[in-house]
Amino acid sequence: MKFIFLIQQIDVNEKIRHAPDSSYLIGVWIGNIIPFVLIVGAAYWMYNRAKKRQNEE
């Protein structure tokens, strides 16, 4: 788990300060949101599978 945190230590404020234009800010924001969206999507998918399995029994 510590390995993941070492890889993801990125200073977003510094990236935004050195951004070439405002569209870069949108890309940085989307890049930071995608991992959370994927985790929430996987959790929802697992919840639905477990719920369906429980209803079948």
N, C-alpha and C positions, 0 to 999 in steps of 0.2 A: 504494500500500500504506500509506503514511503517513496518508492521508486516513481510512482505516478505523480506525486506531488513535486518531486524534483524535476520531472520533465515539464510540468505545467506551470512553473514559476516564470510567468511572463508579466512584465510591467506594462499594462495596457495604457496607462497615462503617458508613458514615454513614447509608445507607439503612436498615440494620437497627436502628441506634440510635434513629432517629426513626420507627420502624414503629408503627402504631397497635395491632396485636395480632400474635399468633404466626402467624396464617395468612398474613400479609404476608411473613414470612420464607420460607415454602414457595414463594410466588410468585416471590420474588427468586431463590431457588435454581433453580427450574425455568427461569426466564428466562435464567439464566447457563449452564445446561446445554444448552438447545435448540440453539444454534449449533454446538456440538461434535458433538452427535448428528446433525445434518444433514450436517456435513462427513464424518463417519465413514460415514454411510449412502451418500452420493454416492460416496465412495472405494470402498466395497464393491461398489456397483452397477457402477462402471466396471471394477473388477477382474474381476467375473463376466462382463461382456460381452467383455472381452479374452480371458479364459480360454476361453469358448465359441467365439469366433472362431478361436482358435488350434487348438482341438480339431477344428473342421470342416475345416481345411486338410490 
